[in-house]
Amino acid sequence: MGLLLLKHYLHIKEKFFFIDEHFKRLKISLKILGVKNELTFEKFNREVYSSIKGINHPIVIKVIFIEGDIKIKLREPSYTKEQFIRGLNLSISKERKPKSILNHIKTFNYGQNYIEDLRAKKKGYDSCIFLDYRGFISEAAYGNLFFIKDSLVYTPSITCSILPGIIRKKLIEHLKVNGVEVVKTNITLDELKYFEAAFFTNSVAGVFPISKIGDTTFSKSATQVKCEIKQFMEKYFSCWST
C-alpha cells in the first residue's frame, strides 16, 4: 500500500510546519484503508529531518508509506516567485471529480490530476481546476480553491469531491481567529464573475493568488481579507513574498 503523506516546501532554516497534521492524516488514512502499521510520530519526525540534513535551499519532500515502512524522496519545487507575483492562470478541465471516499485520502491515485495538469500546461496555463460530478467547482489539480467577495471568503465544501488539504484547514483557522468569515459551500462556474479575488493553497505553495480561471479574470485589489492572508504567508511561506 502506498500513501503520499507529506509534500511540503522546505524553508532555509530547515523548518517544517504542521508536521504533526501530516502524520495524523496518514494514520487516519491507513485506518480507513484497514492497513495495520506501527509507525510512530517519533520515527516519522526523525526520518523527515534526517533526510534534509545539510540542505540549505528550498526543497520539496515526499514521505511515502509503503510495505510497512516510510520512504523519503526529495525534489526541487515547481512553483516560482514569478507565478506568485502575477497569479496563476488556470483552465477548466472537462473531466469531473467522482463521488468517492478516495477523494479524501492522500494516495498515489493522482492519474487524473496529473494528466489534466499536463494538458493545461501544454495549452499555456499554469494548471487547471475540476468540477465535481454534479457540476460544482471542486479543486485545482494539486490544491484547494478559495474566493473573496465583500470581505467574505468562500471555498468548496468537502462534499464537492475535494481533498481537504492541511493548508486549507490552517488558513481557515487563521482567518476565523482574525474575524474573517469563511463559507464552505457549493460554487458554480457562473458565480465566478461575482468574486473579487481567488487563490489556491497546498503544502508546497502555501497560498498563491489566482489571476484567471477560464475566461474569468480576478482583481488584485487590497482588502482586509488579503491582509490576513499576507500575514499567514509571512509566518509560514515568506519565501514567495520576500
Backbone hydrogen bonds, N-H to C=O, Kabsch-Sander energy under -0.5 kcal/mol:
donor,donor_aa,acceptor,acceptor_aa,energy
3,L,65,F,-1.2
5,L,3,L,-0.8
5,L,63,V,-2.8
6,L,63,V,-0.7
8,H,61,I,-1.1
9,Y,203,S,-1.9
10,L,59,I,-2.1
11,H,9,Y,-0.5
11,H,15,K,-0.8
14,E,11,H,-2.1
22,H,18,F,-1.6
23,F,19,I,-1.9
24,K,20,D,-2.3
25,R,21,E,-2.2
26,L,22,H,-1.9
27,K,23,F,-2.2
28,I,24,K,-2.2
29,S,25,R,-2.5
30,L,26,L,-2.6
31,K,27,K,-1.9
32,I,28,I,-2.4
33,L,29,S,-2.2
34,G,30,L,-0.5
34,G,31,K,-1.0
35,V,30,L,-2.8
36,K,34,G,-0.7
44,F,40,T,-2.3
45,N,41,F,-3.3
46,R,42,E,-2.2
47,E,43,K,-2.4
48,V,44,F,-2.3
49,Y,45,N,-2.0
50,S,46,R,-1.9
51,S,47,E,-1.6
52,I,48,V,-0.7
53,K,50,S,-1.0
55,I,52,I,-2.0
56,N,54,G,-0.6
60,V,75,R,-3.2
61,I,8,H,-1.2
62,K,73,K,-3.0
63,V,6,L,-1.1
64,I,62,K,-0.6
64,I,71,K,-3.4
65,F,3,L,-1.8
66,I,64,I,-0.7
66,I,69,D,-3.2
69,D,66,I,-1.4
71,K,64,I,-3.0
73,K,62,K,-2.4
75,R,60,V,-2.1
84,F,80,T,-1.6
85,I,81,K,-2.2
86,R,82,E,-2.2
87,G,83,Q,-2.2
88,L,209,P,-2.5
90,L,88,L,-0.6
90,L,212,K,-3.0
91,S,127,S,-2.3
93,S,91,S,-0.6
93,S,129,I,-2.7
97,K,131,L,-2.8
100,S,98,P,-0.8
103,N,100,S,-1.5
104,H,101,I,-1.5
105,I,102,L,-1.2
107,T,105,I,-1.1
108,F,2,G,-0.8
110,Y,108,F,-2.5
114,Y,110,Y,-2.8
115,I,111,G,-2.5
116,E,112,Q,-2.3
117,D,113,N,-2.3
118,L,114,Y,-2.3
119,R,115,I,-2.3
120,A,116,E,-2.1
121,K,117,D,-2.2
122,K,118,L,-1.9
123,K,119,R,-0.9
123,K,120,A,-0.7
124,G,121,K,-1.4
125,Y,120,A,-2.4
126,D,89,N,-2.9
127,S,89,N,-1.0
129,I,91,S,-2.2
130,F,139,E,-3.0
131,L,95,E,-0.8
132,D,136,F,-3.3
133,Y,97,K,-1.4
135,G,132,D,-1.5
137,I,187,I,-3.4
138,S,130,F,-2.9
140,A,143,G,-2.4
141,A,128,C,-2.0
143,G,140,A,-0.8
144,N,201,T,-2.2
146,F,199,F,-2.4
147,F,154,Y,-2.6
148,I,197,A,-2.5
149,K,152,L,-2.3
152,L,149,K,-1.7
153,V,181,E,-2.4
154,Y,147,F,-3.3
155,T,183,V,-2.3
157,S,185,T,-1.6
160,C,157,S,-2.0
161,S,158,I,-0.5
162,I,158,I,-0.6
165,G,163,L,-1.2
169,K,165,G,-2.0
170,K,166,I,-2.6
171,L,167,I,-2.7
172,I,168,R,-2.2
173,E,169,K,-2.1
174,H,170,K,-2.3
175,L,171,L,-2.8
176,K,172,I,-2.4
177,V,173,E,-2.2
178,N,174,H,-1.4
179,G,176,K,-1.7
180,V,175,L,-3.0
181,E,179,G,-0.6
183,V,153,V,-3.5
183,V,181,E,-0.5
184,K,182,V,-0.6
185,T,155,T,-2.1
185,T,183,V,-0.7
191,E,188,T,-0.8
192,L,189,L,-1.4
194,Y,191,E,-1.7
195,F,192,L,-1.7
196,E,148,I,-2.8
197,A,148,I,-1.2
198,A,210,I,-0.6
199,F,146,F,-2.3
200,F,208,F,-3.0
201,T,144,N,-2.1
202,N,206,G,-1.4
206,G,202,N,-2.3
207,V,205,A,-0.8
208,F,200,F,-3.0
210,I,198,A,-2.7
211,S,88,L,-1.9
212,K,88,L,-1.9
213,I,216,T,-2.4
214,G,90,L,-2.9
216,T,213,I,-2.4
217,T,215,D,-0.6
218,F,211,S,-2.4
219,S,196,E,-1.4
227,C,223,T,-1.7
228,E,224,Q,-1.7
229,I,225,V,-2.0
230,K,226,K,-2.3
231,Q,227,C,-2.0
232,F,228,E,-1.8
233,M,229,I,-2.4
234,E,230,K,-2.6
235,K,231,Q,-1.5
236,Y,232,F,-2.0
237,F,233,M,-2.4
240,W,237,F,-1.5
242,T,238,S,-1.3
